[in-house]
């Protein structure tokens, strides 16, 4: 049996092949771990999307209900505004029809009371010190 002479290049080639094989094994394990991470991410995204769709449906229902309530509130506000306008007109009508005669009656009764009490306002204006004595 004869042994073939081994050169330094042959040893370097074997070392390089072993290093390459080790590199392939390490990259394979890294790629496998990355695949597991991607699987977990896919499962997480699926769970989020399964929970988000019903949540969005509920939000849509809530917004729709809120819009209906806002329409009702607008109707109530318009009715209150109309009532306020009507009350204002009624107050103006009351003041125009009854206000003027009531003021006239009050002035007339004041005048009658003043006449019944004597000179009324004239008595209050004169002071006893300002009168001159006769004689």
N, CA and C atoms as an extended XYZ file, in Angstrom:
405
Properties=species:S:1:pos:R:3:atomname:S:1:resname:S:1:resid:I:1 pbc="F F F"
N         0.749       -1.151        0.000 N   UNK     1
C         0.000        0.000        0.000 CA  UNK     1
C         0.821        1.263        0.000 C   UNK     1
N         0.435        2.008       -0.843 N   UNK     2
C         1.233        3.202       -0.915 CA  UNK     2
C         0.365        4.396       -0.533 C   UNK     2
N         0.937        5.224        0.187 N   UNK     3
C         0.225        6.412        0.675 CA  UNK     3
C         0.627        7.556       -0.244 C   UNK     3
N        -0.400        8.255       -0.663 N   UNK     4
C        -0.134        9.383       -1.541 CA  UNK     4
C         0.358       10.549       -0.715 C   UNK     4
N         1.288       11.215       -1.247 N   UNK     5
C         1.782       12.354       -0.477 CA  UNK     5
C         0.690       13.454       -0.369 C   UNK     5
N         0.538       14.009        0.803 N   UNK     6
C        -0.459       15.059        1.078 CA  UNK     6
C         0.282       16.386        1.080 C   UNK     6
N        -0.284       17.288        0.325 N   UNK     7
C         0.367       18.596        0.254 CA  UNK     7
C        -0.369       19.581        1.186 C   UNK     7
N         0.252       20.689        1.353 N   UNK     8
C        -0.340       21.729        2.213 CA  UNK     8
C        -1.616       22.256        1.558 C   UNK     8
N        -1.705       22.308        0.284 N   UNK     9
C        -2.907       22.772       -0.431 CA  UNK     9
C        -4.065       21.826       -0.181 C   UNK     9
N        -3.757       20.498       -0.121 N   UNK    10
C        -4.817       19.520        0.159 CA  UNK    10
C        -5.373       19.722        1.572 C   UNK    10
N        -4.509       19.968        2.514 N   UNK    11
C        -4.950       20.201        3.903 CA  UNK    11
C        -5.772       21.482        3.977 C   UNK    11
N        -5.347       22.501        3.288 N   UNK    12
C        -6.090       23.766        3.275 CA  UNK    12
C        -7.449       23.557        2.630 C   UNK    12
N        -7.521       22.719        1.598 N   UNK    13
C        -8.800       22.445        0.933 CA  UNK    13
C        -9.751       21.712        1.851 C   UNK    13
N        -9.252       20.733        2.616 N   UNK    14
C       -10.098       19.994        3.570 CA  UNK    14
C       -10.592       20.937        4.667 C   UNK    14
N        -9.718       21.801        5.179 N   UNK    15
C       -10.120       22.769        6.223 CA  UNK    15
C       -11.175       23.718        5.675 C   UNK    15
N       -10.995       24.172        4.463 N   UNK    16
C       -11.968       25.075        3.841 CA  UNK    16
C       -13.298       24.370        3.649 C   UNK    16
N       -13.277       23.093        3.235 N   UNK    17
C       -14.522       22.339        3.040 CA  UNK    17
C       -15.241       22.141        4.360 C   UNK    17
N       -14.490       21.821        5.422 N   UNK    18
C       -15.100       21.665        6.748 CA  UNK    18
C       -15.681       22.993        7.248 C   UNK    18
N       -14.978       24.082        7.037 N   UNK    19
C       -15.476       25.397        7.453 CA  UNK    19
C       -16.753       25.751        6.684 C   UNK    19
N       -16.765       25.427        5.391 N   UNK    20
C       -17.952       25.704        4.581 CA  UNK    20
C       -19.126       24.857        5.058 C   UNK    20
N       -18.879       23.589        5.387 N   UNK    21
C       -19.937       22.710        5.885 CA  UNK    21
C       -20.481       23.233        7.218 C   UNK    21
N       -19.590       23.674        8.095 N   UNK    22
C       -20.019       24.250        9.371 CA  UNK    22
C       -20.839       25.522        9.146 C   UNK    22
N       -20.399       26.351        8.202 N   UNK    23
C       -21.138       27.576        7.876 CA  UNK    23
C       -22.532       27.243        7.359 C   UNK    23
N       -22.657       26.246        6.508 N   UNK    24
C       -23.964       25.836        5.970 CA  UNK    24
C       -24.857       25.345        7.096 C   UNK    24
N       -24.318       24.566        8.033 N   UNK    25
C       -25.105       24.075        9.164 CA  UNK    25
C       -25.601       25.230       10.038 C   UNK    25
N       -24.744       26.183       10.329 N   UNK    26
C       -25.122       27.332       11.162 CA  UNK    26
C       -26.176       28.177       10.463 C   UNK    26
N       -25.977       28.430        9.174 N   UNK    27
C       -26.970       29.210        8.423 CA  UNK    27
C       -28.307       28.472        8.356 C   UNK    27
N       -28.260       27.171        8.256 N   UNK    28
C       -29.493       26.379        8.238 CA  UNK    28
C       -30.253       26.511        9.548 C   UNK    28
N       -29.522       26.470       10.684 N   UNK    29
C       -30.202       26.623       11.977 CA  UNK    29
C       -30.754       28.036       12.142 C   UNK    29
N       -30.003       29.044       11.668 N   UNK    30
C       -30.483       30.438       11.740 CA  UNK    30
C       -31.732       30.610       10.877 C   UNK    30
N       -31.708       30.026        9.675 N   UNK    31
C       -32.878       30.116        8.791 CA  UNK    31
C       -34.062       29.378        9.397 C   UNK    31
N       -33.819       28.259       10.050 N   UNK    32
C       -34.890       27.515       10.720 CA  UNK    32
C       -35.514       28.335       11.842 C   UNK    32
N       -34.664       29.013       12.645 N   UNK    33
C       -35.176       29.859       13.717 CA  UNK    33
C       -35.953       31.040       13.139 C   UNK    33
N       -35.469       31.626       12.070 N   UNK    34
C       -36.178       32.737       11.420 CA  UNK    34
C       -37.530       32.267       10.890 C   UNK    34
N       -37.591       31.059       10.384 N   UNK    35
C       -38.860       30.496        9.920 CA  UNK    35
C       -39.848       30.342       11.062 C   UNK    35
N       -39.348       29.896       12.247 N   UNK    36
C       -40.223       29.773       13.418 CA  UNK    36
C       -40.733       31.145       13.860 C   UNK    36
N       -39.838       32.138       13.825 N   UNK    37
C       -40.253       33.503       14.181 CA  UNK    37
C       -41.323       34.000       13.213 C   UNK    37
N       -41.144       33.738       11.937 N   UNK    38
C       -42.142       34.158       10.949 CA  UNK    38
C       -43.465       33.425       11.156 C   UNK    38
N       -43.415       32.143       11.526 N   UNK    39
C       -44.651       31.405       11.824 CA  UNK    39
C       -45.385       32.019       13.010 C   UNK    39
N       -44.646       32.322       14.064 N   UNK    40
C       -45.276       32.953       15.236 CA  UNK    40
C       -45.856       34.324       14.867 C   UNK    40
N       -45.133       35.077       14.047 N   UNK    41
C       -45.639       36.387       13.607 CA  UNK    41
C       -46.914       36.228       12.806 C   UNK    41
N       -46.949       35.231       11.920 N   UNK    42
C       -48.148       34.975       11.127 CA  UNK    42
C       -49.325       34.617       12.024 C   UNK    42
N       -49.087       33.790       13.046 N   UNK    43
C       -50.153       33.410       13.980 CA  UNK    43
C       -50.639       34.646       14.754 C   UNK    43
N       -49.709       35.483       15.175 N   UNK    44
C       -50.085       36.711       15.887 CA  UNK    44
C       -50.904       37.649       15.025 C   UNK    44
N       -50.488       37.828       13.782 N   UNK    45
C       -51.226       38.703       12.862 CA  UNK    45
C       -52.609       38.129       12.597 C   UNK    45
N       -52.721       36.822       12.451 N   UNK    46
C       -54.024       36.189       12.232 CA  UNK    46
C       -54.936       36.440       13.440 C   UNK    46
N       -54.377       36.287       14.654 N   UNK    47
C       -55.168       36.539       15.869 CA  UNK    47
C       -55.631       37.982       15.959 C   UNK    47
N       -54.739       38.912       15.630 N   UNK    48
C       -55.112       40.329       15.659 CA  UNK    48
C       -56.198       40.617       14.639 C   UNK    48
N       -56.069       40.074       13.437 N   UNK    49
C       -57.079       40.335       12.409 CA  UNK    49
C       -58.408       39.682       12.765 C   UNK    49
N       -58.378       38.506       13.418 N   UNK    50
C       -59.625       37.869       13.833 CA  UNK    50
C       -60.334       38.670       14.924 C   UNK    50
N       -59.574       39.352       15.773 N   UNK    51
C       -60.182       40.165       16.822 CA  UNK    51
C       -60.521       41.559       16.335 C   UNK    51
N       -59.818       42.043       15.329 N   UNK    52
C       -60.045       43.399       14.846 CA  UNK    52
C       -61.324       43.506       14.039 C   UNK    52
N       -61.649       42.517       13.253 N   UNK    53
C       -62.851       42.580       12.411 CA  UNK    53
C       -64.120       42.728       13.253 C   UNK    53
N       -64.335       41.919       14.308 N   UNK    54
C       -65.524       42.155       15.136 CA  UNK    54
C       -65.482       43.501       15.856 C   UNK    54
N       -64.285       43.909       16.268 N   UNK    55
C       -64.158       45.197       16.942 CA  UNK    55
C       -64.542       46.333       16.005 C   UNK    55
N       -64.092       46.277       14.772 N   UNK    56
C       -64.462       47.302       13.792 CA  UNK    56
C       -65.958       47.290       13.526 C   UNK    56
N       -66.555       46.122       13.525 N   UNK    57
C       -68.008       46.024       13.352 CA  UNK    57
C       -68.728       46.705       14.509 C   UNK    57
N       -68.250       46.491       15.723 N   UNK    58
C       -68.858       47.136       16.885 CA  UNK    58
C       -68.661       48.649       16.841 C   UNK    58
N       -67.489       49.087       16.422 N   UNK    59
C       -67.241       50.529       16.302 CA  UNK    59
C       -68.177       51.140       15.265 C   UNK    59
N       -68.390       50.442       14.155 N   UNK    60
C       -69.300       50.927       13.121 CA  UNK    60
C       -70.713       51.038       13.673 C   UNK    60
N       -71.157       50.037       14.439 N   UNK    61
C       -72.488       50.096       15.048 CA  UNK    61
C       -72.594       51.262       16.024 C   UNK    61
N       -71.550       51.476       16.814 N   UNK    62
C       -71.554       52.573       17.781 CA  UNK    62
C       -71.618       53.923       17.078 C   UNK    62
N       -70.843       54.092       16.030 N   UNK    63
C       -70.854       55.355       15.283 CA  UNK    63
C       -72.225       55.582       14.643 C   UNK    63
N       -72.814       54.542       14.114 N   UNK    64
C       -74.141       54.653       13.510 CA  UNK    64
C       -75.175       55.063       14.558 C   UNK    64
N       -75.129       54.447       15.722 N   UNK    65
C       -76.051       54.794       16.808 CA  UNK    65
C       -75.825       56.238       17.267 C   UNK    65
N       -74.569       56.637       17.353 N   UNK    66
C       -74.255       58.007       17.759 CA  UNK    66
C       -74.783       59.002       16.735 C   UNK    66
N       -74.665       58.691       15.468 N   UNK    67
C       -75.197       59.582       14.432 CA  UNK    67
C       -76.707       59.716       14.542 C   UNK    67
N       -77.401       58.621       14.852 N   UNK    68
C       -78.854       58.695       15.039 CA  UNK    68
C       -79.207       59.601       16.212 C   UNK    68
N       -78.448       59.484       17.291 N   UNK    69
C       -78.709       60.330       18.459 CA  UNK    69
C       -78.427       61.796       18.148 C   UNK    69
N       -77.415       62.063       17.347 N   UNK    70
C       -77.105       63.447       16.970 CA  UNK    70
C       -78.234       64.024       16.123 C   UNK    70
N       -78.802       63.217       15.230 N   UNK    71
C       -79.936       63.683       14.424 CA  UNK    71
C       -81.112       64.012       15.339 C   UNK    71
N       -81.373       63.154       16.325 N   UNK    72
C       -82.455       63.426       17.280 CA  UNK    72
C       -82.180       64.698       18.063 C   UNK    72
N       -80.928       64.879       18.476 N   UNK    73
C       -80.561       66.076       19.218 CA  UNK    73
C       -80.745       67.324       18.363 C   UNK    73
N       -80.420       67.247       17.082 N   UNK    74
C       -80.646       68.373       16.184 CA  UNK    74
C       -82.127       68.705       16.094 C   UNK    74
N       -82.970       67.683       16.044 N   UNK    75
C       -84.414       67.905       15.989 CA  UNK    75
C       -84.898       68.576       17.265 C   UNK    75
N       -84.418       68.092       18.406 N   UNK    76
C       -84.809       68.690       19.688 CA  UNK    76
C       -84.343       70.138       19.761 C   UNK    76
N       -83.128       70.396       19.326 N   UNK    77
C       -82.605       71.767       19.342 CA  UNK    77
C       -83.432       72.677       18.447 C   UNK    77
N       -83.825       72.196       17.288 N   UNK    78
C       -84.662       73.003       16.385 CA  UNK    78
C       -86.014       73.280       17.031 C   UNK    78
N       -86.586       72.273       17.709 N   UNK    79
C       -87.870       72.481       18.372 CA  UNK    79
C       -87.753       73.488       19.515 C   UNK    79
N       -86.680       73.415       20.289 N   UNK    80
C       -86.479       74.373       21.376 CA  UNK    80
C       -86.294       75.776       20.821 C   UNK    80
N       -85.573       75.894       19.738 N   UNK    81
C       -85.394       77.200       19.098 CA  UNK    81
C       -86.734       77.757       18.632 C   UNK    81
N       -87.553       76.909       18.044 N   UNK    82
C       -88.878       77.336       17.599 CA  UNK    82
C       -89.733       77.767       18.788 C   UNK    82
N       -89.669       76.985       19.879 N   UNK    83
C       -90.434       77.348       21.074 CA  UNK    83
C       -89.955       78.679       21.641 C   UNK    83
N       -88.658       78.893       21.647 N   UNK    84
C       -88.108       80.147       22.159 CA  UNK    84
C       -88.590       81.326       21.322 C   UNK    84
N       -88.611       81.151       20.022 N   UNK    85
C       -89.111       82.213       19.136 CA  UNK    85
C       -90.589       82.478       19.406 C   UNK    85
N       -91.371       81.415       19.583 N   UNK    86
C       -92.803       81.581       19.858 CA  UNK    86
C       -93.043       82.264       21.196 C   UNK    86
N       -92.271       81.904       22.221 N   UNK    87
C       -92.419       82.542       23.534 CA  UNK    87
C       -92.042       84.007       23.450 C   UNK    87
N       -91.003       84.314       22.701 N   UNK    88
C       -90.603       85.709       22.521 CA  UNK    88
C       -91.716       86.497       21.836 C   UNK    88
N       -92.310       85.918       20.811 N   UNK    89
C       -93.407       86.600       20.110 CA  UNK    89
C       -94.609       86.757       21.032 C   UNK    89
N       -94.916       85.750       21.838 N   UNK    90
C       -96.042       85.817       22.764 CA  UNK    90
C       -95.804       86.882       23.826 C   UNK    90
N       -94.584       86.980       24.325 N   UNK    91
C       -94.256       88.013       25.308 CA  UNK    91
C       -94.400       89.396       24.706 C   UNK    91
N       -93.939       89.558       23.488 N   UNK    92
C       -94.081       90.861       22.815 CA  UNK    92
C       -95.544       91.202       22.601 C   UNK    92
N       -96.337       90.209       22.213 N   UNK    93
C       -97.768       90.435       22.014 CA  UNK    93
C       -98.443       90.801       23.330 C   UNK    93
N       -98.093       90.108       24.410 N   UNK    94
C       -98.662       90.411       25.723 CA  UNK    94
C       -98.293       91.821       26.154 C   UNK    94
N       -97.037       92.180       25.969 N   UNK    95
C       -96.598       93.525       26.357 CA  UNK    95
C       -97.302       94.583       25.531 C   UNK    95
N       -97.524       94.301       24.263 N   UNK    96
C       -98.171       95.295       23.398 CA  UNK    96
C       -99.648       95.438       23.723 C   UNK    96
N      -100.328       94.320       24.009 N   UNK    97
C      -101.776       94.400       24.234 CA  UNK    97
C      -102.132       94.773       25.659 C   UNK    97
N      -101.445       94.241       26.644 N   UNK    98
C      -101.811       94.503       28.032 CA  UNK    98
C      -100.865       95.461       28.729 C   UNK    98
N       -99.657       95.574       28.256 N   UNK    99
C       -98.662       96.408       28.930 CA  UNK    99
C       -99.035       97.870       28.925 C   UNK    99
N       -99.421       98.389       27.809 N   UNK   100
C       -99.754       99.803       27.701 CA  UNK   100
C      -100.992      100.150       28.522 C   UNK   100
N      -102.091       99.388       28.451 N   UNK   101
C      -103.242       99.724       29.302 CA  UNK   101
C      -102.933       99.584       30.789 C   UNK   101
N      -102.124       98.613       31.186 N   UNK   102
C      -101.784       98.455       32.602 CA  UNK   102
C      -100.997       99.666       33.081 C   UNK   102
N      -100.091      100.165       32.269 N   UNK   103
C       -99.322      101.356       32.644 CA  UNK   103
C      -100.249      102.551       32.764 C   UNK   103
N      -101.194      102.664       31.842 N   UNK   104
C      -102.142      103.785       31.899 CA  UNK   104
C      -103.013      103.696       33.133 C   UNK   104
N      -103.489      102.512       33.492 N   UNK   105
C      -104.308      102.341       34.696 CA  UNK   105
C      -103.492      102.667       35.934 C   UNK   105
N      -102.238      102.239       35.977 N   UNK   106
C      -101.381      102.530       37.125 CA  UNK   106
C      -101.180      104.036       37.264 C   UNK   106
N      -100.945      104.703       36.160 N   UNK   107
C      -100.762      106.157       36.210 CA  UNK   107
C      -102.054      106.849       36.647 C   UNK   107
N      -103.196      106.362       36.151 N   UNK   108
C      -104.478      106.945       36.522 CA  UNK   108
C      -104.742      106.761       38.014 C   UNK   108
N      -104.506      105.551       38.539 N   UNK   109
C      -104.745      105.333       39.975 CA  UNK   109
C      -103.791      106.148       40.824 C   UNK   109
N      -102.581      106.331       40.376 N   UNK   110
C      -101.652      107.185       41.119 CA  UNK   110
C      -102.157      108.623       41.145 C   UNK   110
N      -102.645      109.068       40.021 N   UNK   111
C      -103.190      110.421       39.962 CA  UNK   111
C      -104.408      110.580       40.858 C   UNK   111
N      -105.274      109.567       40.873 N   UNK   112
C      -106.470      109.634       41.726 CA  UNK   112
C      -106.061      109.631       43.193 C   UNK   112
N      -105.116      108.798       43.579 N   UNK   113
C      -104.666      108.779       44.978 CA  UNK   113
C      -104.046      110.103       45.366 C   UNK   113
N      -103.267      110.658       44.473 N   UNK   114
C      -102.654      111.958       44.770 CA  UNK   114
C      -103.721      113.021       44.943 C   UNK   114
N      -104.754      112.969       44.121 N   UNK   115
C      -105.834      113.965       44.226 CA  UNK   115
C      -106.630      113.763       45.511 C   UNK   115
N      -106.807      112.525       45.926 N   UNK   116
C      -107.569      112.247       47.143 CA  UNK   116
C      -106.806      112.665       48.393 C   UNK   116
N      -105.514      112.614       48.367 N   UNK   117
C      -104.683      112.972       49.523 CA  UNK   117
C      -104.451      114.475       49.604 C   UNK   117
N      -104.965      115.215       48.768 N   UNK   118
C      -104.737      116.659       48.772 CA  UNK   118
C      -103.887      117.027       47.587 C   UNK   118
N      -102.931      117.886       47.826 N   UNK   119
C      -102.081      118.297       46.730 CA  UNK   119
C      -101.025      117.268       46.412 C   UNK   119
N      -100.853      116.285       47.235 N   UNK   120
C       -99.968      115.145       46.951 CA  UNK   120
C       -98.520      115.524       46.892 C   UNK   120
N       -98.018      115.672       45.726 N   UNK   121
C       -96.589      115.922       45.524 CA  UNK   121
C       -96.205      117.298       46.035 C   UNK   121
N       -97.137      118.268       45.973 N   UNK   122
C       -96.805      119.619       46.435 CA  UNK   122
C       -96.547      119.630       47.934 C   UNK   122
N       -97.285      118.837       48.711 N   UNK   123
C       -97.082      118.790       50.166 CA  UNK   123
C       -95.688      118.270       50.493 C   UNK   123
N       -95.265      117.337       49.804 N   UNK   124
C       -93.966      116.732       50.109 CA  UNK   124
C       -92.812      117.651       49.725 C   UNK   124
N       -93.008      118.491       48.772 N   UNK   125
C       -91.906      119.348       48.316 CA  UNK   125
C       -91.663      120.525       49.268 C   UNK   125
N       -92.696      121.052       49.904 N   UNK   126
C       -92.515      122.211       50.801 CA  UNK   126
C       -92.048      121.731       52.166 C   UNK   126
N       -91.153      122.461       52.726 N   UNK   127
C       -90.709      122.137       54.081 CA  UNK   127
C       -91.307      123.162       55.043 C   UNK   127
N       -91.537      122.804       56.297 N   UNK   128
C       -92.134      123.741       57.240 CA  UNK   128
C       -91.243      124.949       57.527 C   UNK   128
N       -89.964      124.840       57.363 N   UNK   129
C       -89.060      125.968       57.630 CA  UNK   129
C       -89.193      127.062       56.589 C   UNK   129
N       -89.596      126.682       55.413 N   UNK   130
C       -89.634      127.656       54.339 CA  UNK   130
C       -90.887      128.533       54.356 C   UNK   130
N       -91.850      128.286       55.215 N   UNK   131
C       -93.073      129.090       55.249 CA  UNK   131
C       -92.841      130.382       56.040 C   UNK   131
N       -93.458      131.437       55.607 N   UNK   132
C       -93.374      132.727       56.322 CA  UNK   132
C       -94.577      132.872       57.231 C   UNK   132
N       -94.318      133.469       58.337 N   UNK   133
C       -95.418      133.713       59.271 CA  UNK   133
C       -96.047      135.054       58.982 C   UNK   133
N       -97.347      135.060       59.129 N   UNK   134
C       -98.057      136.330       58.922 CA  UNK   134
C       -98.124      137.055       60.248 C   UNK   134
N       -97.958      138.310       60.175 N   UNK   135
C       -98.256      139.107       61.305 CA  UNK   135
C       -97.234      139.566       62.138 C   UNK   135
